[in-house]
Amino acid sequence: MARYYRYRLPPWARKCLIIAERVTLPILIFQLIRTILIPTTLDVLLTLFFAGIFVAFYLKWI
């Protein structure tokens, strides 16, 4: 299995990845508040998706 190295990416892709990493937490917080106030199936799925992305960034899987 090939190991994923963030620093082997081209500079534009690495910059996009860093921006996505920094934007994930505010989007997750907003989506969590929205899900608590008006829980729909789509909101719950989006919250789980953003939580998974956040955990992947936090644990350096991405």
C-alpha positions in Angstrom: 0.0 0.0 0.0 1.4 3.4 -1.0 1.7 5.8 1.8 0.2 9.2 1.4 2.6 12.2 1.6 1.0 15.6 1.8 4.3 17.3 0.8 4.7 15.4 -2.4 1.6 17.2 -3.8 1.9 20.1 -6.2 1.9 23.5 -4.4 -1.6 24.4 -5.6 -3.0 21.1 -4.3 -1.2 21.4 -1.0 -2.6 24.9 -0.6 -6.2 23.7 -1.3 -5.7 21.0 1.3 -4.5 23.4 3.9 -7.5 25.7 3.2 -9.9 22.8 3.4 -8.3 21.8 6.7 -8.8 25.3 8.2 -12.4 25.7 7.0 -13.6 22.3 8.2 -14.0 23.2 11.9 -16.2 26.4 11.4 -18.4 24.6 8.9 -18.7 21.6 11.4 -19.7 24.0 14.2 -22.3 25.8 12.1 -23.7 22.5 10.8 -23.9 21.1 14.4 -25.9 24.1 15.6 -28.1 23.9 12.6 -28.7 20.1 13.2 -29.5 20.8 16.9 -32.1 23.5 16.0 -33.7 21.9 12.9 -32.8 18.2 12.7 -33.5 16.8 9.2 -32.0 13.8 7.6 -29.8 15.8 5.3 -28.5 17.9 8.3 -27.6 14.8 10.2 -25.8 13.3 7.2 -23.9 16.5 6.6 -22.9 16.8 10.2 -21.5 13.2 10.2 -19.7 13.9 6.9 -18.0 17.0 8.2 -17.2 15.3 11.5 -15.5 12.5 9.6 -13.5 14.9 7.5 -12.5 16.8 10.6 -11.4 13.7 12.4 -9.4 12.6 9.3 -7.6 15.9 9.3 -7.0 15.9 13.0 -5.6 12.4 13.0 -3.4 13.2 9.9 -5.1 10.6 7.7 -5.5 13.2 5.0 
